[in-house]
Amino acid sequence: MPYTSIRETAEEIRAGIITPTELVEEIFARIEQVEGEIQAFVTLMKEEALRDAEQAEKELRTGLYRSPLQGIPIAVKDLIHVKGVPTTAGSAILENHVATEDAAVVEQLRKAGAIIIGKTRNFEFAYGPFSAPTCNPWNHLRSAGGSSGGSAAAVAAGMCLGAIGTDTGGSIRVPSSCCGITGLKPTYGRVSCYGVIPLSWSLDHVGPMGHSAEDCALLFDVIAKYDPRDPNSVSGPPSAPSRSTANLIKGVEGRGPLSLQGLRVGVVQESFVAPLDPEIRAAWKATLRVLEENGVEVIEIEVPVPTITLYRTIQKPEATLAHKQQGWFEQQLEKYGETVRTRLLEGAQISAVDYVQALHEKWSLSGSMRSALRQIHAFVLPTIPVPPIPLEHEGKTVVVDGEVNNAADTLLRLTMPFNITGLPAVSFPAGFTQDGLPIGMQVVGKPFEEATILRMVHAYQQLTDWHRRELPA
């Protein structure tokens, strides 16, 4: 399917070139064509989507224009409640569960006129960076990443124009990198988690996924709202840019929208990123070169290196508590898949002292990262250390620059630091391997400066065409 942006499609809808109903019918025709091989969806909502598309058409005919998302088909991760639709979270525990209300993020999408077309696959309760049986649209023998792999694959394969995922250790950015799309993990608390099944309360984020930074900005502007139902929800300081899409057009800090002049980006030390696949390293250097040639000052900067042990010491007991609170852990332990059951049992064994110590380290790390960001506008580094891994290696081991490492830990190593610190981060396409597999980079910014990092990526995407590459026939 040809590359189609949300903005371009929205303009066609407003001009009457295509109607929301025609667009939804095209999307479901595409789903029928490719979904059998990719398996991105767990639930499709064709009847509801066509009904909502007809409503969008009526509103547009009467002059009611809600937003650029009006009539745009959006997919939602199956961890997020959509009223009247099953939410299984990829688990047998919820096989008969039907949501009784929309999640906050779905409420906002509906208010903007977006069309929810279905629920996408994820790892059971989002407790892993994989999404089997979903496969990578670029190579069906490769992983789509996860846990929001269904959302990423659906966007990449043209089965929706945008999607919503969740990110606890990298679950938006990892599959975005694997599938060659753009995905934003906002500042912690910037998008409400109300109506989203929790994994780890202090690490969970909800965010948009699309072909480009512009797509993500359009979605982010709609879903980023303060919500008193989420105790961790924040509205952002008054000084923060109010609309990301506006800043793509007008620019920030007095610069033009496509100007990178005067921006400073940090390159973290080798101990933070190593080991890296050689093709990933080459793409990283090439990305920095494009930025430098267009006015960006690149600065080497040293920051603390968080360990996967620190991440797990926070994540595991919080996940176990969440499942205890629902009654699933005690009453239905046998229904969990082996991986999730094992991790939940491990979480129950982590002591309060170890957990509190990990939180102390988290706060210290956050302070160090924010101090480093006073010298620069953003960090730029790879999203994952390897290209998309073979499906048979999911949950096992991978070789990275000659070193054998746990596959899950490897995929999360460069993303989870920014869940721990709560900083906004966007993954974007920045090349392909010799085998034709996507490579992703990420820009990480200051708290509440999503507009700045999205604008940086938007400017980069006007200088390159990686995000516009089409799937092989």
C-alpha atoms as one frame of an Amber mdcrd trajectory, in Angstrom:
protein
   0.000   0.000   0.000   1.465   3.408  -0.890   2.728   5.585   1.952  -0.161
   7.694   3.214   0.147  10.221   6.022  -2.640  11.240   8.368  -2.329  14.891
   7.309  -2.497  14.096   3.591  -5.504  11.842   4.103  -7.233  14.395   6.332
  -6.839  17.004   3.594  -8.379  14.603   1.059 -11.326  13.962   3.378 -11.959
  17.691   3.876 -11.693  18.275   0.128 -14.181  15.493  -0.589 -11.684  13.453
  -2.591 -12.396  10.481  -0.351 -15.077   9.913   2.279 -14.469   8.315   5.683
 -16.621   5.352   4.619 -14.580   4.814   1.451 -11.384   5.061   3.477 -12.557
   2.532   6.070 -13.637   0.151   3.301 -10.191   0.501   1.692  -8.521  -0.237
   5.025 -10.573  -3.388   5.592  -9.842  -4.528   2.043  -6.147  -4.133   2.860
  -6.617  -6.046   6.117  -8.288  -8.891   4.234  -5.352  -8.935   1.832  -2.434
  -9.095   4.305  -3.678  -9.830   7.828  -3.636 -13.598   7.305   0.162 -13.552
   7.055   0.984 -10.739   9.475  -1.586 -11.441  12.242  -1.513  -7.954  13.732
  -5.096  -7.937  15.049  -6.873  -9.904  17.730 -10.257  -8.186  17.212 -11.617
  -6.325  14.180 -14.475  -3.827  14.475 -15.670  -3.429  10.881 -19.359  -2.913
  11.641 -18.656  -0.319  14.338 -16.026   1.383  12.174 -18.390   1.768   9.209
 -21.087   3.134  11.495 -18.661   5.686  12.949 -17.438   6.581   9.453 -21.012
   7.339   8.361 -21.387   9.579  11.423 -18.157  11.394  10.536 -19.500  12.004
   7.016 -22.757  13.441   8.356 -20.846  15.791  10.639 -18.555  16.962   7.860
 -21.536  17.607   5.557 -23.125  19.826   8.203 -19.901  21.737   8.796 -18.870
  20.097  12.077 -15.099  19.708  11.844 -13.627  18.058  14.924  -9.933  17.699
  14.104  -7.544  16.348  11.440  -8.269  12.879  12.873 -11.935  13.019  11.822
 -12.587   9.914   9.730  -9.050   8.532  10.190  -8.802   4.753  10.916  -6.839
   4.050  14.117  -5.921   0.725  15.739  -5.653   0.250  19.512  -3.481  -2.168
  21.472  -5.452  -4.940  23.177  -4.407  -3.685  26.595  -6.616  -0.616  26.172
 -10.356  -0.739  26.834 -12.843  -0.001  24.039 -16.423  -0.081  25.286 -18.361
  -3.166  24.195 -15.265  -4.821  22.712 -13.198  -7.648  24.251  -9.974  -6.702
  26.032  -7.968  -9.904  26.326  -4.476  -8.448  26.958  -3.263 -11.536  25.110
  -4.113 -13.771  28.074  -6.437 -16.695  28.722  -7.346 -14.995  31.999  -9.358
 -12.353  30.119 -10.639 -14.522  27.280 -14.267 -13.648  28.140 -13.755 -10.059
  29.260 -15.657  -7.265  27.487 -14.875  -3.645  28.374 -17.728  -1.627  29.901
 -16.210   1.798  29.113 -13.643   3.421  26.877 -10.146   4.102  28.132  -9.296
   7.804  28.434  -7.165   7.681  25.292 -10.046   6.148  23.312 -12.415   8.806
  24.647 -10.115  11.514  23.315  -9.754   9.809  19.933 -13.520   9.523  19.573
 -14.000  13.201  20.518 -11.560  14.055  17.722 -13.595  11.970  15.255 -11.095
   9.140  14.793 -12.431   5.732  13.715 -11.385   2.796  15.931 -11.031  -0.194
  13.589  -9.751  -2.924  15.898  -7.588  -4.207  18.747  -3.995  -5.221  18.021
  -1.967  -8.103  19.406   0.526  -7.828  22.253   2.604 -10.073  24.474   0.546
 -11.443  27.377  -0.213  -8.487  29.664   2.553  -6.584  27.771   5.136  -8.470
  29.840   7.728  -8.924  27.071   9.218  -7.156  24.000   7.613  -9.593  21.543
   4.147 -10.010  20.026   3.877 -13.523  18.620   2.167 -14.622  16.433   2.497
 -11.180  14.808   5.329 -11.140  12.274   7.309  -8.318  10.732   5.736  -6.890
   7.537   9.213  -6.398   6.022  10.168 -10.047   6.526   7.640 -12.531   7.850
  10.382 -14.638   9.426  11.464 -11.725  11.640  10.027 -10.348  14.869   7.778
  -7.289  14.861   9.050  -6.490  18.353   6.724  -5.758  21.208   4.821  -5.625
  23.240   2.967  -3.222  20.908   4.023  -5.292  17.908   0.517  -5.649  16.537
   0.081  -1.872  16.463   3.436  -1.339  14.734   2.855  -4.084  12.176  -0.631
  -2.784  11.385   0.716   0.700  10.633   3.670  -0.597   8.626   1.462  -2.878
   6.529  -1.099  -0.151   5.731  -3.876  -1.712   7.815  -4.455   1.580   9.657
  -3.117   5.123   9.425  -2.073   5.331  13.068  -2.168   3.298  16.244  -1.955
   3.532  20.011   0.493   1.464  22.036   1.870   1.277  25.554   5.489   1.470
  26.638   6.811   0.187  29.986  10.356  -0.679  28.938  10.287   0.143  25.230
   7.060  -1.412  23.987   6.208   1.450  21.599   9.743   2.198  20.431  11.049
  -1.370  20.022   8.306  -2.460  17.560   8.434   0.939  15.843  12.123   0.334
  15.177  11.534  -3.250  14.051   8.686  -2.318  11.679  10.137   0.898  10.235
   7.598   3.362  11.660   7.683   6.286  14.103   6.557   5.886  17.712   6.433
   8.329  20.631   6.744   7.518  24.307   5.589  10.758  25.938   6.737  12.239
  29.235   5.553  10.098  32.154   1.956  10.973  32.997   1.403  13.139  29.902
  -1.152  10.681  28.444  -3.669   9.116  30.814  -3.376   5.418  31.622  -6.994
   5.267  32.803  -8.668   2.253  31.227  -5.340   0.633  30.336  -4.451  -2.652
  32.038  -1.336  -1.808  34.078   1.988  -3.573  33.967   4.154  -1.364  36.186
   2.560   1.818  37.526   5.750   3.903  37.749   7.016   2.892  34.284   3.853
   2.648  32.150   3.302   5.140  29.309   0.664   5.372  26.549   1.606   6.883
  23.199   1.012   7.217  19.454   2.492   5.303  16.517   2.441   6.342  12.852
   4.532   6.569   9.724   6.075   9.905  10.663   6.726  12.427  13.410   3.884
  14.480  11.940   1.467  11.548  12.343   2.573  11.078  15.952   2.200  14.813
  16.645  -1.380  14.834  15.333  -2.272  11.865  17.534  -0.370  13.161  20.560
  -2.120  16.530  20.487  -5.452  14.712  20.794  -4.587  12.172  23.490  -2.340
  14.280  25.763  -4.851  15.542  28.306  -4.827  15.793  32.097  -7.111  13.148
  33.593  -7.993  13.173  37.316  -8.955   9.483  37.078  -5.274   8.621  36.605
  -3.359   9.465  39.821  -0.140   9.856  37.812  -1.628  12.145  35.161   0.050
  15.513  34.628  -0.889  18.451  32.431   2.605  19.777  31.854   3.952  23.168
  32.911   2.423  26.318  31.385   5.741  26.993  29.637   5.593  23.740  27.658
   4.634  24.044  23.958   0.872  23.550  23.816   0.528  21.820  20.473   3.144
  19.620  18.843   1.665  19.940  15.363   1.692  23.726  15.589   5.385  23.606
  16.361   6.043  21.397  13.348   4.628  24.220  11.251   5.941  27.281  13.096
   9.081  25.883  14.671  10.163  26.410  18.275  12.613  28.775  19.961  12.363
  31.205  17.065  13.602  28.723  14.448  11.811  27.802  11.258   9.950  24.471
  11.226  12.606  22.633   9.239  15.623  24.378  10.730  18.030  22.386  12.866
  20.437  25.300  13.209  21.703  25.841  16.730  20.351  22.622  18.196  22.679
  20.561  20.375  22.358  16.801  20.664  24.210  14.518  23.021  25.952  11.285
  22.103  26.219   9.037  25.136  29.400   7.178  25.982  30.276   3.744  24.567
  29.489   1.936  27.838  25.852   3.067  27.522  25.229   1.623  24.048  27.680
  -1.290  23.617  27.491  -3.881  22.269  25.933  -2.704  18.990  25.384  -4.562
  15.743  27.782  -3.024  13.176  24.928  -2.060  10.838  23.122  -0.313  13.693
  26.290   1.583  14.586  26.791   2.650  10.964  23.195   3.914  10.750  23.679
   5.849  14.011  26.772   7.582  12.635  24.962   8.334   9.373  22.030   9.867
  11.283  24.364  12.096  13.284  26.117  13.107  10.071  22.806  14.229   8.511
  22.040  16.270  11.628  25.518  17.837  11.720  25.393  18.752   8.036  22.168
  20.640   8.736  23.344  22.726  11.655  23.167  20.464  14.704  26.048  20.548
  17.162  26.891  17.032  18.348  28.337  16.799  21.865  29.774  13.750  23.578
  28.182  13.408  26.962  28.467  10.903  29.818  25.436   9.715  31.743  24.875
   6.912  34.283  24.198   3.490  32.790  21.058   1.903  34.280  21.072  -1.863
  34.451  18.343  -4.244  33.429  18.449  -5.482  37.048  17.413  -2.028  38.284
  14.578  -1.979  35.775  13.342  -5.463  36.717  13.583  -4.725  40.462  11.035
  -1.948  39.954   8.919  -3.563  37.268   8.462  -7.049  38.677   6.986  -6.273
  42.124   4.778  -3.539  40.647   3.456  -6.004  38.063   2.827  -8.638  40.724
   0.960  -6.105  42.873  -1.214  -5.070  39.916  -2.219  -8.680  39.306  -2.805
  -9.313  43.016  -5.107  -6.311  43.156  -7.182  -7.800  40.340  -7.323 -11.185
  42.072  -5.771 -12.927  39.086  -2.497 -13.863  40.771  -4.043 -15.918  43.587
  -7.123 -17.215  41.805  -5.983 -17.953  38.248  -2.221 -18.458  38.433  -2.395
 -21.606  36.313  -3.940 -19.684  33.383  -0.913 -17.458  32.816   1.613 -18.354
  30.157   4.847 -19.755  31.564   6.885 -16.581  31.022   4.424 -14.243  32.729
   3.692 -16.673  35.553   7.400 -17.014  36.286   7.950 -13.235  36.303   4.961
 -12.617  38.557   6.227 -15.218  41.024   9.674 -13.615  40.923   8.104 -10.232
  41.621   6.536 -11.612  44.782  10.012 -12.541  46.067  11.624  -9.102  45.704
  11.973  -7.523  49.136  10.604  -4.126  50.096  14.148  -2.949  50.864  15.371
  -3.913  47.385  12.372  -2.260  45.746  12.784   0.991  47.702  16.513   0.976
  46.973  15.720   0.626  43.279  13.307   3.575  43.480  16.059   5.610  45.139
  18.404   4.758  42.256  15.626   5.636  39.789  15.286   9.138  41.267  19.053
   9.607  41.282  19.287   8.485  37.653  16.447  10.818  36.669  18.264  13.742
  38.268  21.499  12.915  36.446  19.742  12.610  33.072  17.944  15.922  33.531
  21.199  17.610  34.538  22.830  16.315  31.360  19.929  17.680  29.313  20.679
  21.202  30.555  23.682  21.173  28.212  21.789  19.882  25.162  18.345  19.761
  23.563  18.175  15.960  23.233  20.044  12.668  23.123  20.265  10.744  19.846
  21.017   7.019  20.015  19.847   3.713  18.520  16.460   2.396  19.586  17.567
  -1.248  19.753  21.099  -2.677  19.455  20.227  -5.201  16.712  18.055  -5.449
  13.586  14.718  -7.291  13.970  15.561 -10.740  15.282  14.368 -14.060  13.797
  11.027 -15.191  15.202  12.583 -18.367  16.564  14.934 -16.289  18.758  12.123
 -14.493  20.586  12.491 -15.210  24.294  15.868 -16.860  23.789  19.303 -15.440
  23.001  20.779 -13.213  20.300  24.325 -12.453  19.223  25.247  -8.755  19.308
  28.630  -7.846  17.827  29.972 -11.261  18.821  28.408 -11.339  22.304  25.608
 -13.751  23.255  22.859 -11.963  25.199  19.334 -12.585  26.435  16.992 -11.475
  23.626  14.452  -9.644  25.794  17.103  -7.788  27.792  18.902  -6.841  24.574
  15.804  -5.327  22.971  15.022  -3.246  26.080  18.572  -2.160  26.943  18.498
   1.209  25.156  14.823   2.031  25.699  14.132   1.156  29.348  16.422   3.944
  30.728  13.873   6.484  29.517  10.980   4.659  31.167  12.923   4.761  34.412
  13.531   8.501  33.990  10.144   9.288  32.428  11.708  11.360  29.641   9.927
  11.708  26.268  11.480   9.627  23.490  10.566   9.074  19.850  11.836   6.217
  17.662  12.051   6.863  13.929  13.276   5.000  10.801  16.925   5.771  10.027
  18.004   3.160   7.520  17.825  -0.450   6.426  20.208  -3.373   6.764  21.716
  -5.126   3.761  18.930  -7.688   4.207  16.254  -5.001   3.890  15.320  -4.819
   7.589  14.397  -1.477   9.212  16.774   0.305  11.595  15.437   2.770  14.167
  17.022   5.655  16.066  15.546   7.521  19.013  15.598  11.153  20.072  15.175
  11.663  23.827  14.245  15.091  25.167  13.562  17.118  28.265  10.345  16.577
  30.253   7.248  17.899  28.450   9.228  18.841  25.331   7.574  16.361  22.982
   7.130  19.235  20.531  10.886  19.754  20.337  11.848  16.138  19.719   9.007
  15.607  17.237  10.100  18.706  15.346  13.694  17.427  15.242  12.527  14.119
  13.796  10.145  15.898  11.405  13.040  17.995  10.091  15.165  14.851   9.697
  12.319  13.171   7.834  12.209  16.030   5.343  15.891  15.362   4.625  15.563
  11.572   4.276  12.982   9.145   2.908  13.407   6.162   5.234   9.910   6.680
   6.697   8.377   6.714   3.202   9.856   3.415   2.031   7.220   0.991   0.849
   7.038  -2.696   1.692   8.437  -5.079  -0.930   5.769  -6.449  -3.265
